[in-house]
Amino acid sequence: MTTIRRCPDCGVTMEEMEMRTDDGFKLYLVTNEPKPGFLGGLGVKEKVKTLVAVCPECGLIRHYADQ
Ligand SMILES: [Zn+2]
């Protein structure tokens, strides 16, 4: 299922892109929820992937938590 996201300023369809660091690592959110299982017991927090939408008109970038 693809969600159409529109720029709040321009009203045009935003393009989904991937945001990476210079080293090629993907960005992700770290939640306040402990990771399930053993690592959570060690204090490791759960990670959530992000979805990036970019407006081709004005360049606005929006980050969404990929649920
Ligand atoms: Zn825009």
N, CA, C, O and the ligand as a Tripos MOL2 file, in Angstrom:
@<TRIPOS>MOLECULE
protein
  269   267    68     0     0
PROTEIN
NO_CHARGES

@<TRIPOS>ATOM
      1 N           0.8390   -1.1940    0.0000 N.3       1 MET1
      2 CA          0.0000    0.0000    0.0000 C.3       1 MET1
      3 C           0.8750    1.2460    0.0000 C.2       1 MET1
      4 O           1.7780    1.3810    0.8250 O.2       1 MET1
      5 N           0.6040    2.1370   -0.9160 N.am      2 THR2
      6 CA          1.3790    3.3630   -0.9950 C.3       2 THR2
      7 C           0.5060    4.5430   -0.5690 C.2       2 THR2
      8 O          -0.6070    4.7260   -1.0610 O.2       2 THR2
      9 N           1.0340    5.3260    0.3470 N.am      3 THR3
     10 CA          0.3190    6.5080    0.7890 C.3       3 THR3
     11 C           0.8030    7.7070   -0.0070 C.2       3 THR3
     12 O           2.0060    7.9530   -0.0930 O.2       3 THR3
     13 N          -0.1300    8.4590   -0.5930 N.am      4 ILE4
     14 CA          0.2380    9.6710   -1.3200 C.3       4 ILE4
     15 C           0.4270   10.7880   -0.2950 C.2       4 ILE4
     16 O          -0.4850   11.1040    0.4690 O.2       4 ILE4
     17 N           1.6170   11.3790   -0.2880 N.am      5 ARG5
     18 CA          1.8790   12.4850    0.6340 C.3       5 ARG5
     19 C           2.0360   13.7640   -0.1700 C.2       5 ARG5
     20 O           2.7500   13.8010   -1.1720 O.2       5 ARG5
     21 N           1.3580   14.8140    0.2850 N.am      6 ARG6
     22 CA          1.4030   16.0810   -0.4390 C.3       6 ARG6
     23 C           2.1320   17.1370    0.3930 C.2       6 ARG6
     24 O           2.0190   17.1780    1.6180 O.2       6 ARG6
     25 N           2.8760   17.9810   -0.3020 N.am      7 CYS7
     26 CA          3.5670   19.0800    0.3600 C.3       7 CYS7
     27 C           2.5310   20.0580    0.9120 C.2       7 CYS7
     28 O           1.6380   20.4760    0.1740 O.2       7 CYS7
     29 N           2.6250   20.4310    2.1850 N.am      8 PRO8
     30 CA          1.6560   21.3640    2.7720 C.3       8 PRO8
     31 C           1.7620   22.7660    2.1820 C.2       8 PRO8
     32 O           0.8100   23.5420    2.2680 O.2       8 PRO8
     33 N           2.8900   23.0990    1.5930 N.am      9 ASP9
     34 CA          3.0750   24.4320    1.0160 C.3       9 ASP9
     35 C           2.6920   24.4790   -0.4590 C.2       9 ASP9
     36 O           2.0380   25.4250   -0.8980 O.2       9 ASP9
     37 N           3.0970   23.4600   -1.2320 N.am     10 CYS10
     38 CA          2.8980   23.4840   -2.6830 C.3      10 CYS10
     39 C           1.7040   22.6450   -3.1240 C.2      10 CYS10
     40 O           1.1370   22.9000   -4.1870 O.2      10 CYS10
     41 N           1.3100   21.6540   -2.3340 N.am     11 GLY11
     42 CA          0.1910   20.8070   -2.7030 C.3      11 GLY11
     43 C           0.5340   19.7450   -3.7340 C.2      11 GLY11
     44 O          -0.3560   19.0400   -4.2100 O.2      11 GLY11
     45 N           1.8180   19.6170   -4.0890 N.am     12 VAL12
     46 CA          2.2090   18.6040   -5.0640 C.3      12 VAL12
     47 C           2.5740   17.3060   -4.3310 C.2      12 VAL12
     48 O           2.8490   17.3080   -3.1310 O.2      12 VAL12
     49 N           2.5710   16.2120   -5.0750 N.am     13 THR13
     50 CA          2.8990   14.9160   -4.4890 C.3      13 THR13
     51 C           4.3770   14.8710   -4.1210 C.2      13 THR13
     52 O           5.2410   15.2230   -4.9250 O.2      13 THR13
     53 N           4.6510   14.4400   -2.9100 N.am     14 MET14
     54 CA          6.0380   14.3420   -2.4530 C.3      14 MET14
     55 C           6.6070   12.9810   -2.8510 C.2      14 MET14
     56 O           5.8900   11.9810   -2.8910 O.2      14 MET14
     57 N           7.8960   12.9620   -3.1410 N.am     15 GLU15
     58 CA          8.5530   11.7270   -3.5490 C.3      15 GLU15
     59 C           9.1890   11.0540   -2.3490 C.2      15 GLU15
     60 O           9.8370   11.7010   -1.5260 O.2      15 GLU15
     61 N           8.9940    9.7410   -2.2600 N.am     16 GLU16
     62 CA          9.6270    8.9910   -1.1730 C.3      16 GLU16
     63 C          11.0790    8.7250   -1.5200 C.2      16 GLU16
     64 O          11.4000    8.2970   -2.6290 O.2      16 GLU16
     65 N          11.9410    8.9820   -0.5700 N.am     17 MET17
     66 CA         13.3730    8.7640   -0.7690 C.3      17 MET17
     67 C          13.9570    8.1170    0.4650 C.2      17 MET17
     68 O          13.3110    8.0210    1.5090 O.2      17 MET17
     69 N          15.1680    7.6840    0.3250 N.am     18 GLU18
     70 CA         15.8660    7.0800    1.4510 C.3      18 GLU18
     71 C          16.9440    8.0400    1.8990 C.2      18 GLU18
     72 O          17.6650    8.5920    1.0680 O.2      18 GLU18
     73 N          17.0690    8.2490    3.2060 N.am     19 MET19
     74 CA         18.1080    9.1330    3.7080 C.3      19 MET19
     75 C          19.1970    8.2890    4.3720 C.2      19 MET19
     76 O          18.9240    7.4800    5.2600 O.2      19 MET19
     77 N          20.4050    8.4910    3.9330 N.am     20 ARG20
     78 CA         21.5330    7.7280    4.4680 C.3      20 ARG20
     79 C          22.6410    8.6710    4.9070 C.2      20 ARG20
     80 O          22.7040    9.8280    4.4920 O.2      20 ARG20
     81 N          23.4950    8.1560    5.7390 N.am     21 THR21
     82 CA         24.6800    8.9230    6.0970 C.3      21 THR21
     83 C          25.7260    8.7660    4.9930 C.2      21 THR21
     84 O          25.5390    7.9740    4.0700 O.2      21 THR21
     85 N          26.7860    9.4920    5.0830 N.am     22 ASP22
     86 CA         27.8540    9.4360    4.0950 C.3      22 ASP22
     87 C          28.4880    8.0480    4.0460 C.2      22 ASP22
     88 O          29.0440    7.6450    3.0240 O.2      22 ASP22
     89 N          28.4000    7.3280    5.1490 N.am     23 ASP23
     90 CA         28.9820    5.9970    5.2080 C.3      23 ASP23
     91 C          28.0360    4.9350    4.6670 C.2      23 ASP23
     92 O          28.3810    3.7540    4.6270 O.2      23 ASP23
     93 N          26.8420    5.3500    4.2510 N.am     24 GLY24
     94 CA         25.8900    4.4040    3.7030 C.3      24 GLY24
     95 C          24.9740    3.7840    4.7340 C.2      24 GLY24
     96 O          24.2080    2.8730    4.4190 O.2      24 GLY24
     97 N          25.0460    4.2710    5.9710 N.am     25 PHE25
     98 CA         24.1650    3.7390    7.0050 C.3      25 PHE25
     99 C          22.8060    4.4070    6.9160 C.2      25 PHE25
    100 O          22.6970    5.6060    6.6570 O.2      25 PHE25
    101 N          21.7830    3.6140    7.1330 N.am     26 LYS26
    102 CA         20.4380    4.1780    7.1470 C.3      26 LYS26
    103 C          20.1820    4.8740    8.4700 C.2      26 LYS26
    104 O          20.7160    4.4800    9.5070 O.2      26 LYS26
    105 N          19.3540    5.9210    8.4230 N.am     27 LEU27
    106 CA         18.9520    6.6020    9.6440 C.3      27 LEU27
    107 C          17.7500    5.8900   10.2390 C.2      27 LEU27
    108 O          16.9510    5.2980    9.5140 O.2      27 LEU27
    109 N          17.6240    5.9450   11.5400 N.am     28 TYR28
    110 CA         16.4630    5.3730   12.1920 C.3      28 TYR28
    111 C          16.1910    6.1380   13.4650 C.2      28 TYR28
    112 O          17.0610    6.8310   13.9930 O.2      28 TYR28
    113 N          14.9730    6.0020   13.9490 N.am     29 LEU29
    114 CA         14.6000    6.6160   15.2190 C.3      29 LEU29
    115 C          14.8880    5.6440   16.3390 C.2      29 LEU29
    116 O          14.7530    4.4330   16.1670 O.2      29 LEU29
    117 N          15.2850    6.1660   17.4860 N.am     30 VAL30
    118 CA         15.4210    5.3410   18.6770 C.3      30 VAL30
    119 C          14.2820    5.7290   19.6070 C.2      30 VAL30
    120 O          14.1940    6.8770   20.0420 O.2      30 VAL30
    121 N          13.4200    4.7830   19.9080 N.am     31 THR31
    122 CA         12.2470    5.0640   20.7310 C.3      31 THR31
    123 C          12.6180    4.9800   22.2140 C.2      31 THR31
    124 O          13.7420    4.6220   22.5660 O.2      31 THR31
    125 N          11.6650    5.3110   23.0620 N.am     32 ASN32
    126 CA         11.8620    5.1480   24.5020 C.3      32 ASN32
    127 C          11.4730    3.7540   24.9670 C.2      32 ASN32
    128 O          11.6220    3.4100   26.1390 O.2      32 ASN32
    129 N          10.9650    2.9450   24.0170 N.am     33 GLU33
    130 CA         10.5540    1.5900   24.3690 C.3      33 GLU33
    131 C          11.7690    0.6720   24.3680 C.2      33 GLU33
    132 O          12.5980    0.7350   23.4610 O.2      33 GLU33
    133 N          11.8750   -0.1720   25.3760 N.am     34 PRO34
    134 CA         12.9790   -1.1270   25.3610 C.3      34 PRO34
    135 C          12.7970   -2.1420   24.2370 C.2      34 PRO34
    136 O          11.6770   -2.5470   23.9270 O.2      34 PRO34
    137 N          13.8950   -2.5390   23.6390 N.am     35 LYS35
    138 CA         13.8600   -3.5500   22.5930 C.3      35 LYS35
    139 C          13.3770   -4.8640   23.1980 C.2      35 LYS35
    140 O          13.7630   -5.2060   24.3160 O.2      35 LYS35
    141 N          12.5430   -5.6020   22.4790 N.am     36 PRO36
    142 CA         12.0590   -6.8780   23.0420 C.3      36 PRO36
    143 C          13.2050   -7.8540   23.2650 C.2      36 PRO36
    144 O          14.1770   -7.8700   22.5100 O.2      36 PRO36
    145 N          13.0830   -8.6570   24.2940 N.am     37 GLY37
    146 CA         14.0370   -9.7400   24.5230 C.3      37 GLY37
    147 C          15.2550   -9.3160   25.3270 C.2      37 GLY37
    148 O          15.2250   -8.3540   26.0950 O.2      37 GLY37
    149 N          16.3100  -10.0590   25.1260 N.am     38 PHE38
    150 CA         17.5190   -9.9430   25.9270 C.3      38 PHE38
    151 C          18.1410   -8.5480   25.8780 C.2      38 PHE38
    152 O          18.5340   -8.0030   26.9090 O.2      38 PHE38
    153 N          18.2310   -7.9690   24.6650 N.am     39 LEU39
    154 CA         18.8710   -6.6580   24.5210 C.3      39 LEU39
    155 C          18.0980   -5.5720   25.2630 C.2      39 LEU39
    156 O          18.6920   -4.6430   25.8110 O.2      39 LEU39
    157 N          16.7480   -5.6950   25.2790 N.am     40 GLY40
    158 CA         15.9360   -4.7330   26.0190 C.3      40 GLY40
    159 C          16.2660   -4.7520   27.4940 C.2      40 GLY40
    160 O          16.2650   -3.7160   28.1580 O.2      40 GLY40
    161 N          16.5460   -5.9330   28.0000 N.am     41 GLY41
    162 CA         16.9400   -6.0780   29.3990 C.3      41 GLY41
    163 C          18.2620   -5.4010   29.6920 C.2      41 GLY41
    164 O          18.5500   -5.0550   30.8380 O.2      41 GLY41
    165 N          19.0620   -5.2120   28.6630 N.am     42 LEU42
    166 CA         20.3560   -4.5410   28.8230 C.3      42 LEU42
    167 C          20.2330   -3.0320   28.6200 C.2      42 LEU42
    168 O          21.2250   -2.3060   28.6780 O.2      42 LEU42
    169 N          18.9920   -2.5630   28.3800 N.am     43 GLY43
    170 CA         18.7780   -1.1270   28.2240 C.3      43 GLY43
    171 C          18.8250   -0.6510   26.7940 C.2      43 GLY43
    172 O          18.8280    0.5550   26.5460 O.2      43 GLY43
    173 N          18.8630   -1.5820   25.8320 N.am     44 VAL44
    174 CA         18.8560   -1.1930   24.4210 C.3      44 VAL44
    175 C          17.4380   -0.8040   24.0220 C.2      44 VAL44
    176 O          16.4800   -1.5280   24.2940 O.2      44 VAL44
    177 N          17.3220    0.3530   23.3720 N.am     45 LYS45
    178 CA         16.0030    0.8480   22.9790 C.3      45 LYS45
    179 C          15.6150    0.3310   21.6000 C.2      45 LYS45
    180 O          16.4670    0.0050   20.7730 O.2      45 LYS45
    181 N          14.3200    0.2670   21.3800 N.am     46 GLU46
    182 CA         13.7980   -0.1960   20.1000 C.3      46 GLU46
    183 C          14.0790    0.8380   19.0110 C.2      46 GLU46
    184 O          14.0300    2.0430   19.2570 O.2      46 GLU46
    185 N          14.3750    0.3480   17.8000 N.am     47 LYS47
    186 CA         14.6410    1.2350   16.6670 C.3      47 LYS47
    187 C          13.4770    1.1800   15.6900 C.2      47 LYS47
    188 O          12.8750    0.1260   15.4850 O.2      47 LYS47
    189 N          13.1650    2.3200   15.0910 N.am     48 VAL48
    190 CA         12.0910    2.4030   14.1040 C.3      48 VAL48
    191 C          12.6610    3.0210   12.8330 C.2      48 VAL48
    192 O          13.3360    4.0500   12.8710 O.2      48 VAL48
    193 N          12.3740    2.3710   11.7070 N.am     49 LYS49
    194 CA         12.8220    2.9280   10.4270 C.3      49 LYS49
    195 C          12.0650    4.2170   10.1160 C.2      49 LYS49
    196 O          10.9400    4.4150   10.5760 O.2      49 LYS49
    197 N          12.6810    5.0720    9.3480 N.am     50 THR50
    198 CA         12.0120    6.3150    8.9640 C.3      50 THR50
    199 C          11.7300    6.3150    7.4760 C.2      50 THR50
    200 O          12.4550    5.7210    6.6780 O.2      50 THR50
    201 N          10.6580    6.9980    7.1320 N.am     51 LEU51
    202 CA         10.2930    7.1680    5.7320 C.3      51 LEU51
    203 C          10.4820    8.6470    5.4190 C.2      51 LEU51
    204 O          10.0230    9.5080    6.1690 O.2      51 LEU51
    205 N          11.1510    8.9350    4.3260 N.am     52 VAL52
    206 CA         11.4480   10.3150    3.9800 C.3      52 VAL52
    207 C          10.6660   10.7050    2.7350 C.2      52 VAL52
    208 O          10.7090   10.0110    1.7190 O.2      52 VAL52
    209 N           9.9530   11.8190    2.8220 N.am     53 ALA53
    210 CA          9.2330   12.3420    1.6700 C.3      53 ALA53
    211 C           9.8040   13.7140    1.3360 C.2      53 ALA53
    212 O           9.9730   14.5600    2.2140 O.2      53 ALA53
    213 N          10.0980   13.9240    0.0560 N.am     54 VAL54
    214 CA         10.7170   15.1700   -0.3870 C.3      54 VAL54
    215 C           9.8140   15.8530   -1.4130 C.2      54 VAL54
    216 O           9.3140   15.2150   -2.3390 O.2      54 VAL54
    217 N           9.6160   17.1530   -1.2350 N.am     55 CYS55
    218 CA          8.8270   17.9220   -2.2030 C.3      55 CYS55
    219 C           9.7210   18.3020   -3.3810 C.2      55 CYS55
    220 O          10.7590   18.9340   -3.1830 O.2      55 CYS55
    221 N           9.3350   17.9250   -4.6110 N.am     56 PRO56
    222 CA         10.1650   18.2560   -5.7780 C.3      56 PRO56
    223 C          10.1230   19.7430   -6.1290 C.2      56 PRO56
    224 O          10.9600   20.2190   -6.8950 O.2      56 PRO56
    225 N           9.1610   20.4790   -5.5780 N.am     57 GLU57
    226 CA          9.0360   21.9070   -5.8960 C.3      57 GLU57
    227 C           9.8970   22.7730   -4.9810 C.2      57 GLU57
    228 O          10.7470   23.5310   -5.4490 O.2      57 GLU57
    229 N           9.6670   22.6510   -3.6510 N.am     58 CYS58
    230 CA         10.3520   23.5530   -2.7220 C.3      58 CYS58
    231 C          11.4520   22.8570   -1.9220 C.2      58 CYS58
    232 O          12.2110   23.5150   -1.2110 O.2      58 CYS58
    233 N          11.5430   21.5230   -2.0330 N.am     59 GLY59
    234 CA         12.6190   20.8160   -1.3490 C.3      59 GLY59
    235 C          12.3370   20.4900    0.0920 C.2      59 GLY59
    236 O          13.2290   20.0350    0.8090 O.2      59 GLY59
    237 N          11.1010   20.7150    0.5420 N.am     60 LEU60
    238 CA         10.7470   20.3720    1.9240 C.3      60 LEU60
    239 C          10.9560   18.8780    2.1480 C.2      60 LEU60
    240 O          10.5750   18.0530    1.3170 O.2      60 LEU60
    241 N          11.5660   18.5460    3.2840 N.am     61 ILE61
    242 CA         11.7820   17.1500    3.6450 C.3      61 ILE61
    243 C          10.9760   16.8300    4.8780 C.2      61 ILE61
    244 O          11.0470   17.5380    5.8830 O.2      61 ILE61
    245 N          10.2040   15.7570    4.7980 N.am     62 ARG62
    246 CA          9.4430   15.3120    5.9630 C.3      62 ARG62
    247 C           9.8540   13.8980    6.3110 C.2      62 ARG62
    248 O          10.0270   13.0450    5.4400 O.2      62 ARG62
    249 N          10.0050   13.6700    7.6000 N.am     63 HIS63
    250 CA         10.3460   12.3470    8.1080 C.3      63 HIS63
    251 C           9.1150   11.7340    8.7450 C.2      63 HIS63
    252 O           8.4300   12.3820    9.5370 O.2      63 HIS63
    253 N           8.8340   10.4970    8.4060 N.am     64 TYR64
    254 CA          7.7390    9.7750    9.0440 C.3      64 TYR64
    255 C           8.3000    8.5290    9.7010 C.2      64 TYR64
    256 O           9.1920    7.8770    9.1590 O.2      64 TYR64
    257 N           7.7750    8.2060   10.8630 N.am     65 ALA65
    258 CA          8.1300    6.9320   11.4720 C.3      65 ALA65
    259 C           7.4240    5.8420   10.6810 C.2      65 ALA65
    260 O           6.2080    5.8890   10.4960 O.2      65 ALA65
    261 N           8.1850    4.8630   10.2160 N.am     66 ASP66
    262 CA          7.6330    3.7900    9.3970 C.3      66 ASP66
    263 C           6.9860    2.7700   10.3260 C.2      66 ASP66
    264 O           7.6720    1.9290   10.9070 O.2      66 ASP66
    265 N           5.6690    2.8440   10.4640 N.am     67 GLN67
    266 CA          4.9540    1.9800   11.4260 C.3      67 GLN67
    267 C           4.7440    0.5950   10.8260 C.2      67 GLN67
    268 O           4.1640   -0.2770   11.4720 O.2      67 GLN67
    269 ZN          6.6960   22.0600   -1.5370 Zn       68 ZN68
@<TRIPOS>BOND
     1     1     2 1
     2     2     3 1
     3     3     4 2
     4     3     5 am
     5     5     6 1
     6     6     7 1
     7     7     8 2
     8     7     9 am
     9     9    10 1
    10    10    11 1
    11    11    12 2
    12    11    13 am
    13    13    14 1
    14    14    15 1
    15    15    16 2
    16    15    17 am
    17    17    18 1
    18    18    19 1
    19    19    20 2
    20    19    21 am
    21    21    22 1
    22    22    23 1
    23    23    24 2
    24    23    25 am
    25    25    26 1
    26    26    27 1
    27    27    28 2
    28    27    29 am
    29    29    30 1
    30    30    31 1
    31    31    32 2
    32    31    33 am
    33    33    34 1
    34    34    35 1
    35    35    36 2
    36    35    37 am
    37    37    38 1
    38    38    39 1
    39    39    40 2
    40    39    41 am
    41    41    42 1
    42    42    43 1
    43    43    44 2
    44    43    45 am
    45    45    46 1
    46    46    47 1
    47    47    48 2
    48    47    49 am
    49    49    50 1
    50    50    51 1
    51    51    52 2
    52    51    53 am
    53    53    54 1
    54    54    55 1
    55    55    56 2
    56    55    57 am
    57    57    58 1
    58    58    59 1
    59    59    60 2
    60    59    61 am
    61    61    62 1
    62    62    63 1
    63    63    64 2
    64    63    65 am
    65    65    66 1
    66    66    67 1
    67    67    68 2
    68    67    69 am
    69    69    70 1
    70    70    71 1
    71    71    72 2
    72    71    73 am
    73    73    74 1
    74    74    75 1
    75    75    76 2
    76    75    77 am
    77    77    78 1
    78    78    79 1
    79    79    80 2
    80    79    81 am
    81    81    82 1
    82    82    83 1
    83    83    84 2
    84    83    85 am
    85    85    86 1
    86    86    87 1
    87    87    88 2
    88    87    89 am
    89    89    90 1
    90    90    91 1
    91    91    92 2
    92    91    93 am
    93    93    94 1
    94    94    95 1
    95    95    96 2
    96    95    97 am
    97    97    98 1
    98    98    99 1
    99    99   100 2
   100    99   101 am
   101   101   102 1
   102   102   103 1
   103   103   104 2
   104   103   105 am
   105   105   106 1
   106   106   107 1
   107   107   108 2
   108   107   109 am
   109   109   110 1
   110   110   111 1
   111   111   112 2
   112   111   113 am
   113   113   114 1
   114   114   115 1
   115   115   116 2
   116   115   117 am
   117   117   118 1
   118   118   119 1
   119   119   120 2
   120   119   121 am
   121   121   122 1
   122   122   123 1
   123   123   124 2
   124   123   125 am
   125   125   126 1
   126   126   127 1
   127   127   128 2
   128   127   129 am
   129   129   130 1
   130   130   131 1
   131   131   132 2
   132   131   133 am
   133   133   134 1
   134   134   135 1
   135   135   136 2
   136   135   137 am
   137   137   138 1
   138   138   139 1
   139   139   140 2
   140   139   141 am
   141   141   142 1
   142   142   143 1
   143   143   144 2
   144   143   145 am
   145   145   146 1
   146   146   147 1
   147   147   148 2
   148   147   149 am
   149   149   150 1
   150   150   151 1
   151   151   152 2
   152   151   153 am
   153   153   154 1
   154   154   155 1
   155   155   156 2
   156   155   157 am
   157   157   158 1
   158   158   159 1
   159   159   160 2
   160   159   161 am
   161   161   162 1
   162   162   163 1
   163   163   164 2
   164   163   165 am
   165   165   166 1
   166   166   167 1
   167   167   168 2
   168   167   169 am
   169   169   170 1
   170   170   171 1
   171   171   172 2
   172   171   173 am
   173   173   174 1
   174   174   175 1
   175   175   176 2
   176   175   177 am
   177   177   178 1
   178   178   179 1
   179   179   180 2
   180   179   181 am
   181   181   182 1
   182   182   183 1
   183   183   184 2
   184   183   185 am
   185   185   186 1
   186   186   187 1
   187   187   188 2
   188   187   189 am
   189   189   190 1
   190   190   191 1
   191   191   192 2
   192   191   193 am
   193   193   194 1
   194   194   195 1
   195   195   196 2
   196   195   197 am
   197   197   198 1
   198   198   199 1
   199   199   200 2
   200   199   201 am
   201   201   202 1
   202   202   203 1
   203   203   204 2
   204   203   205 am
   205   205   206 1
   206   206   207 1
   207   207   208 2
   208   207   209 am
   209   209   210 1
   210   210   211 1
   211   211   212 2
   212   211   213 am
   213   213   214 1
   214   214   215 1
   215   215   216 2
   216   215   217 am
   217   217   218 1
   218   218   219 1
   219   219   220 2
   220   219   221 am
   221   221   222 1
   222   222   223 1
   223   223   224 2
   224   223   225 am
   225   225   226 1
   226   226   227 1
   227   227   228 2
   228   227   229 am
   229   229   230 1
   230   230   231 1
   231   231   232 2
   232   231   233 am
   233   233   234 1
   234   234   235 1
   235   235   236 2
   236   235   237 am
   237   237   238 1
   238   238   239 1
   239   239   240 2
   240   239   241 am
   241   241   242 1
   242   242   243 1
   243   243   244 2
   244   243   245 am
   245   245   246 1
   246   246   247 1
   247   247   248 2
   248   247   249 am
   249   249   250 1
   250   250   251 1
   251   251   252 2
   252   251   253 am
   253   253   254 1
   254   254   255 1
   255   255   256 2
   256   255   257 am
   257   257   258 1
   258   258   259 1
   259   259   260 2
   260   259   261 am
   261   261   262 1
   262   262   263 1
   263   263   264 2
   264   263   265 am
   265   265   266 1
   266   266   267 1
   267   267   268 2
@<TRIPOS>SUBSTRUCTURE
     1 MET1         2 RESIDUE 1 A MET
     2 THR2         6 RESIDUE 1 A THR
     3 THR3        10 RESIDUE 1 A THR
     4 ILE4        14 RESIDUE 1 A ILE
     5 ARG5        18 RESIDUE 1 A ARG
     6 ARG6        22 RESIDUE 1 A ARG
     7 CYS7        26 RESIDUE 1 A CYS
     8 PRO8        30 RESIDUE 1 A PRO
     9 ASP9        34 RESIDUE 1 A ASP
    10 CYS10       38 RESIDUE 1 A CYS
    11 GLY11       42 RESIDUE 1 A GLY
    12 VAL12       46 RESIDUE 1 A VAL
    13 THR13       50 RESIDUE 1 A THR
    14 MET14       54 RESIDUE 1 A MET
    15 GLU15       58 RESIDUE 1 A GLU
    16 GLU16       62 RESIDUE 1 A GLU
    17 MET17       66 RESIDUE 1 A MET
    18 GLU18       70 RESIDUE 1 A GLU
    19 MET19       74 RESIDUE 1 A MET
    20 ARG20       78 RESIDUE 1 A ARG
    21 THR21       82 RESIDUE 1 A THR
    22 ASP22       86 RESIDUE 1 A ASP
    23 ASP23       90 RESIDUE 1 A ASP
    24 GLY24       94 RESIDUE 1 A GLY
    25 PHE25       98 RESIDUE 1 A PHE
    26 LYS26      102 RESIDUE 1 A LYS
    27 LEU27      106 RESIDUE 1 A LEU
    28 TYR28      110 RESIDUE 1 A TYR
    29 LEU29      114 RESIDUE 1 A LEU
    30 VAL30      118 RESIDUE 1 A VAL
    31 THR31      122 RESIDUE 1 A THR
    32 ASN32      126 RESIDUE 1 A ASN
    33 GLU33      130 RESIDUE 1 A GLU
    34 PRO34      134 RESIDUE 1 A PRO
    35 LYS35      138 RESIDUE 1 A LYS
    36 PRO36      142 RESIDUE 1 A PRO
    37 GLY37      146 RESIDUE 1 A GLY
    38 PHE38      150 RESIDUE 1 A PHE
    39 LEU39      154 RESIDUE 1 A LEU
    40 GLY40      158 RESIDUE 1 A GLY
    41 GLY41      162 RESIDUE 1 A GLY
    42 LEU42      166 RESIDUE 1 A LEU
    43 GLY43      170 RESIDUE 1 A GLY
    44 VAL44      174 RESIDUE 1 A VAL
    45 LYS45      178 RESIDUE 1 A LYS
    46 GLU46      182 RESIDUE 1 A GLU
    47 LYS47      186 RESIDUE 1 A LYS
    48 VAL48      190 RESIDUE 1 A VAL
    49 LYS49      194 RESIDUE 1 A LYS
    50 THR50      198 RESIDUE 1 A THR
    51 LEU51      202 RESIDUE 1 A LEU
    52 VAL52      206 RESIDUE 1 A VAL
    53 ALA53      210 RESIDUE 1 A ALA
    54 VAL54      214 RESIDUE 1 A VAL
    55 CYS55      218 RESIDUE 1 A CYS
    56 PRO56      222 RESIDUE 1 A PRO
    57 GLU57      226 RESIDUE 1 A GLU
    58 CYS58      230 RESIDUE 1 A CYS
    59 GLY59      234 RESIDUE 1 A GLY
    60 LEU60      238 RESIDUE 1 A LEU
    61 ILE61      242 RESIDUE 1 A ILE
    62 ARG62      246 RESIDUE 1 A ARG
    63 HIS63      250 RESIDUE 1 A HIS
    64 TYR64      254 RESIDUE 1 A TYR
    65 ALA65      258 RESIDUE 1 A ALA
    66 ASP66      262 RESIDUE 1 A ASP
    67 GLN67      266 RESIDUE 1 A GLN
    68 ZN68       269 GROUP 0 **** ****
